[in-house]
């Protein structure tokens, strides 16, 4: 079973963390994943739409590609509510002692 080229491209971006589209294209070509420029751009667009990468223009002809990192904020009130609900649920069983 072959791995889709989109997964390979994403893995290369994830390994590097941040690189330009020219560097990425050279890496892929060097490893035998040569492709037309329009297909390369389509793969980048697909990954950006999926929310996996962020593409921004550096110059007129060069783009910066980065892995998109989602930072989840922890709401302390929600955490306290979850703990209370769990404690109340556990305490609702007869013979339960903690």
Phi, psi and omega per residue, in radians:
X1 nan 2.268 -3.108
X2 -1.612 2.628 3.117
X3 -1.544 2.298 3.116
X4 -1.033 2.544 -3.092
X5 -1.053 -0.526 3.124
X6 -1.062 -0.712 3.108
X7 -1.155 -0.682 3.123
X8 -1.118 -0.764 3.123
X9 -1.086 -0.779 3.141
X10 -1.099 -0.709 3.115
X11 -1.069 -0.715 3.125
X12 -1.134 -0.702 3.115
X13 -1.154 -0.743 -3.124
X14 -1.130 -0.671 3.109
X15 -1.086 -0.738 -3.091
X16 -1.420 -0.483 -3.097
X17 1.472 -0.940 -3.134
X18 -2.695 2.285 3.115
X19 -2.760 3.002 3.109
X20 -1.591 2.855 3.137
X21 -1.141 -0.555 3.120
X22 -1.172 -0.760 3.107
X23 -1.094 -0.764 -3.139
X24 -1.098 -0.770 3.139
X25 -1.080 -0.697 3.111
X26 -1.135 -0.736 3.125
X27 -1.077 -0.810 -3.128
X28 -1.126 -0.736 3.128
X29 -1.121 -0.725 -3.135
X30 -1.092 -0.599 -3.123
X31 -1.580 0.162 3.042
X32 1.559 0.274 3.113
X33 -1.876 0.773 3.128
X34 -1.120 2.472 -3.121
X35 -2.689 2.800 3.068
X36 -1.138 2.698 -3.081
X37 -1.091 -0.619 -3.137
X38 -1.167 -0.629 3.086
X39 -1.203 -0.689 3.086
X40 -1.035 -0.818 3.121
X41 -1.119 -0.638 3.121
X42 -1.142 -0.704 3.120
X43 -1.125 -0.774 3.101
X44 -1.071 -0.728 3.117
X45 -1.105 -0.766 3.116
X46 -1.054 -0.776 3.137
X47 -1.145 -0.605 3.121
X48 -1.249 -0.696 3.101
X49 -1.115 -0.655 3.112
X50 -1.253 -0.172 3.113
X51 1.421 0.354 -3.111
X52 -1.596 -0.523 -3.134
X53 -2.324 2.892 3.067
X54 -2.186 2.213 -3.131
X55 -2.017 2.222 3.107
X56 -2.376 2.613 -3.111
X57 -1.405 2.309 3.045
X58 -1.678 -0.951 3.084
X59 -2.254 -3.069 -3.128
X60 -1.041 -0.582 -3.052
X61 -2.001 0.100 -3.039
X62 -2.342 2.400 -3.136
X63 -2.109 2.551 3.060
X64 -1.667 2.263 3.135
X65 -2.048 2.210 -3.122
X66 -2.329 2.646 3.036
X67 -1.277 2.316 -3.131
X68 -1.465 2.111 -3.111
X69 -1.905 2.177 3.129
X70 -1.696 2.136 3.102
X71 -1.755 2.075 3.135
X72 -1.597 2.235 3.091
X73 -1.550 2.405 -3.139
X74 -1.690 2.115 3.115
X75 -1.531 2.050 -3.063
X76 -1.100 -0.657 -3.132
X77 -1.127 -0.756 3.112
X78 -1.093 -0.713 3.121
X79 -1.093 -0.750 3.116
X80 -1.126 -0.701 3.114
X81 -1.098 -0.742 3.126
X82 -1.092 -0.745 3.127
X83 -1.098 -0.741 3.138
X84 -1.133 -0.720 3.129
X85 -1.109 -0.734 3.121
X86 -1.116 -0.752 3.123
X87 -1.118 -0.762 3.119
X88 -1.101 -0.694 3.134
X89 -1.134 -0.820 3.134
X90 -1.117 -0.642 -3.123
X91 -1.277 -0.277 -3.121
X92 -1.314 -0.233 3.105
X93 -1.479 2.314 3.128
X94 -1.164 2.455 3.102
X95 1.448 0.092 3.130
X96 -1.496 2.217 3.079
X97 -2.319 2.414 -3.129
X98 -2.203 nan nan
